[in-house]
């Protein structure tokens, strides 16, 4: 409201205050403070590259890993929560002998699946996966498909997951005691 071409002083003060609040919020949200929790070197006990996990995990104050009620032999889902929100998830699902990654993606809506290392691994914009032959370890099947997903993915996620996946999957295989 203007009086005699001037803004009343209380309105001017409110406008300046609102502008300063907006600027300070913009400055705070444009700078990433990064995670303030210790970065793990594993995903629910399976060794994983700490530097890559630091990049994939969300910024926040608190990280919790939850392996749920299922064992690795039953098909474990590991949720990595940052401040209560899912950030990175590893999941495993057992299938019949001879099950492949191509079988896994047969009815999937995922786009841009990229196979690498001779088709041993596959990645997509927010995940990476493999099928591991592991007979005699689980009553659920002889092949386990393990995938790691970055739930709040960005343009760097796929290449980071392609680096994280192979050594993580080998550690997973070793932890299960799968035959070589």
Secondary structure by P-SEA (a helix, b strand, c coil): ccccccccaaaaaaaaaaaaaaaaaaaaaacccccccccccccccccccaaaaaaacccccbbbbbccccccccbbbbbbcccccccbbbbbbbbcccccccccccccccccccccccccccccccccccccccccccccccbbbbbbbccccccaaaaaaaaacaaaaaaaaaaacccc
